[in-house]
Amino acid sequence: MSEQALCWLNGQLLPLEEASIPVNDHGLLYGDGVFEGIRIYHKRAFRLQRHLDRLALSARAIALDIPYSLAELTAAVEEIVAVFGCESGYIRLMVTRGPGPLGLNPAGCHRPNVIIIADQIMLVDSQSREQGARLIIAATRRLPFDGLDPRIKSLNYLNHILAKIEANHAGVDEAVLLNSQGRVTEGTADNLFIVRDGTLATPPCTEGALEGITRELILELATEAGIPVQIAPLAPYDLYTADECFLTGTGAEMIPVRDIDGRRLTACPGPVFKQLNRLFFECIESESAEARS
């Protein structure tokens, strides 16, 4: 068993530093490919089938043939998790278009690469996770829905990287991207929720947000707990005047927000966040125990 970062590359398990792909892979040259981020809890990949289903849909949307079946990908993820040796961690599963001639045309790419990395991830430090993250609204806008459907989880994240650079320059933890109409979409690597007067609200994916699997789970848990839920467009005003705000995602898990553009929120972490955070980790424990039985 090992605790070093590992890579499963086209059927071969390797230390991460020994894994390599051709420099003419169109995933590297043009960001042509798709991926999923998956959490490891108790040496098991959390909601793996849901992630693999979304990967398959993303690949189909960009006409990319994954050279392994879902059953084979499941076995590959289970293999790398078993060898990784950590109780918890993070998996990055990628499918690239593969090597091909220079130029955007993917017709010359005949061998997609499948890459699975097992490692650790930390989107914010422990202090920000406990006391709340600080956010700005980025000047960088989210790519429009009619230009690139946000349901495609592609390898090209330059739009979000530019917003993250803005957050770095501002000395804060995260940036919120607006769409071309000035409405809230998501963070650079996470979905966003607010709470006002006890009602939980998040933007619809048609505004430009990813259909996050953690987002989906939080909405399920809130509904089951009797928390009023509203999926509706949000403006910066709604963020500034919220009682609570938090981020969700596979990498983020759940992160409370302390202030946005210098406006301090009423509660951080607030009562709705605390309740949902407890239910979230109870769900993880329950599903992990069920998988072990």
SVG drawing of the C-alpha trace seen along z (x, -y; Angstrom):
<svg xmlns="http://www.w3.org/2000/svg" viewBox="-40 -46 49 53">
<polyline fill="none" stroke="black" stroke-width="0.4" points="0.0,0.0 1.2,-3.5 0.3,-7.0 2.1,-8.7 0.1,-10.1 -0.7,-7.5 -1.8,-7.4 -3.7,-4.8 -2.8,-5.5 -4.5,-3.4 -4.6,-0.3 -1.2,-0.7 -0.7,-1.8 2.2,-4.1 3.7,-6.6 2.4,-10.0 5.9,-11.3 6.4,-8.4 3.2,-8.8 3.4,-10.6 1.4,-11.3 2.5,-12.5 3.1,-16.2 0.8,-16.2 -2.2,-15.0 -5.1,-17.3 -6.0,-17.4 -2.7,-19.2 -2.7,-21.2 -6.3,-22.4 -8.0,-21.3 -9.9,-18.8 -11.2,-16.3 -13.4,-15.7 -12.9,-15.0 -14.5,-14.2 -13.3,-14.9 -14.3,-12.2 -13.8,-12.1 -12.4,-9.1 -14.0,-8.5 -13.2,-5.4 -11.2,-4.0 -14.2,-4.2 -15.0,-6.5 -18.1,-8.5 -21.0,-8.4 -18.7,-6.9 -21.5,-5.7 -23.1,-9.2 -19.7,-10.7 -19.1,-8.1 -22.5,-8.7 -21.8,-12.4 -18.4,-11.7 -20.1,-9.5 -22.5,-12.3 -19.8,-15.0 -17.8,-12.7 -20.8,-12.0 -21.6,-15.8 -18.1,-16.4 -18.2,-13.3 -15.3,-11.6 -15.3,-7.8 -14.1,-6.5 -12.1,-3.4 -13.3,-1.7 -16.8,-0.6 -18.3,-2.0 -17.7,1.3 -14.0,1.2 -13.7,-2.4 -15.3,-1.4 -12.8,1.4 -9.9,-1.0 -11.0,-3.5 -11.5,-0.8 -8.0,0.5 -6.3,-2.8 -8.2,-3.6 -7.2,-0.3 -3.5,-0.8 -3.5,-4.5 -3.8,-3.5 -5.3,-6.6 -8.6,-6.7 -9.6,-9.8 -8.4,-11.7 -9.3,-12.9 -9.5,-11.3 -9.1,-13.2 -10.4,-11.0 -9.7,-12.4 -10.3,-11.3 -8.3,-13.3 -8.8,-13.2 -5.4,-11.6 -2.3,-12.4 -2.8,-13.8 -1.5,-16.2 -1.3,-19.9 -4.4,-21.8 -7.9,-21.8 -9.3,-19.1 -9.8,-16.0 -10.3,-13.6 -6.6,-12.6 -6.8,-11.6 -7.5,-7.8 -6.3,-6.8 -7.9,-8.7 -5.9,-8.6 -7.6,-7.7 -5.9,-9.1 -6.9,-8.5 -4.9,-10.4 -5.3,-9.7 -3.9,-12.4 -5.0,-14.9 -6.7,-18.3 -7.2,-21.4 -9.1,-24.3 -8.9,-26.5 -6.8,-26.4 -8.2,-25.1 -8.8,-28.6 -10.9,-29.6 -12.9,-26.4 -13.6,-27.0 -14.1,-30.7 -15.4,-31.3 -14.0,-32.0 -13.6,-35.5 -15.0,-36.1 -14.9,-38.7 -17.1,-39.0 -14.7,-38.6 -14.6,-40.9 -14.1,-37.8 -17.5,-36.6 -18.6,-33.0 -18.7,-31.7 -22.3,-32.0 -24.6,-28.9 -25.2,-29.2 -21.5,-29.2 -20.4,-26.3 -22.9,-24.3 -21.8,-24.3 -23.0,-20.7 -19.9,-19.6 -17.1,-19.2 -14.3,-19.8 -10.5,-20.1 -10.5,-23.8 -10.8,-25.9 -9.0,-29.0 -12.1,-31.1 -12.2,-30.0 -8.4,-30.3 -8.5,-34.0 -11.2,-34.5 -9.0,-32.7 -6.1,-34.9 -8.3,-37.9 -9.1,-36.3 -5.3,-35.7 -4.6,-39.4 -7.3,-40.5 -5.9,-38.4 -9.2,-36.4 -10.1,-32.7 -12.4,-32.5 -14.1,-34.4 -17.7,-34.3 -18.3,-34.5 -21.3,-36.3 -22.8,-35.5 -23.1,-38.0 -26.4,-39.3 -24.7,-40.1 -26.3,-37.2 -24.5,-34.8 -23.3,-31.5 -20.7,-29.7 -17.3,-30.0 -14.1,-29.0 -14.4,-25.4 -17.6,-25.2 -21.3,-25.8 -22.8,-28.6 -25.7,-28.7 -27.2,-31.6 -29.7,-31.6 -32.2,-34.4 -34.9,-34.2 -34.4,-30.5 -34.8,-29.8 -31.9,-28.1 -31.3,-29.5 -28.9,-28.6 -28.8,-29.7 -30.3,-27.3 -27.7,-25.6 -29.2,-27.5 -27.5,-30.6 -24.1,-29.0 -23.4,-26.8 -22.2,-23.2 -24.7,-20.5 -22.6,-19.7 -23.0,-16.3 -22.5,-17.8 -24.9,-20.6 -27.5,-17.9 -26.9,-16.2 -27.3,-19.4 -30.6,-20.1 -31.8,-16.6 -30.8,-16.9 -32.4,-20.3 -35.6,-19.0 -35.6,-16.0 -34.9,-18.2 -37.8,-20.5 -35.6,-23.5 -37.4,-25.7 -35.4,-25.5 -35.5,-28.0 -33.6,-27.5 -33.7,-30.9 -31.5,-33.6 -29.4,-35.5 -27.8,-38.9 -24.8,-40.4 -27.3,-42.2 -28.6,-38.8 -25.1,-37.8 -24.5,-41.0 -27.7,-40.9 -27.8,-37.2 -27.9,-35.9 -25.6,-33.0 -23.6,-31.9 -21.6,-28.7 -19.8,-26.9 -20.2,-23.2 -18.2,-20.8 -16.4,-17.6 -13.1,-19.3 -14.7,-22.0 -17.1,-19.7 -18.9,-22.5 -17.2,-25.8 -19.0,-28.7 -18.5,-32.2 -17.6,-35.0 -17.7,-38.1 -18.3,-39.0 -16.6,-42.0 -15.9,-43.2 -19.6,-42.9 -19.7,-40.8 -22.5,-38.2 -24.9,-38.0 -23.9,-34.5 -20.8,-32.4 -21.1,-29.6 -24.9,-30.0 -27.6,-27.6 -28.6,-26.3 -25.0,-25.6 -24.4,-23.8 -27.4,-21.6 -26.7,-20.7 -23.0,-20.2 -23.9,-17.7 -26.4,-16.0 -23.8,-15.9 -21.2,-14.1 -23.8,-11.8 -24.8,-10.8 -21.1,-10.1 -20.8,-7.9 -24.1,-6.1 -23.3,-5.4 -19.7,-4.3 -21.1,-1.9 -23.6,-0.5 -20.8,0.0 -18.8,1.9 -21.6,4.2"/>
</svg>
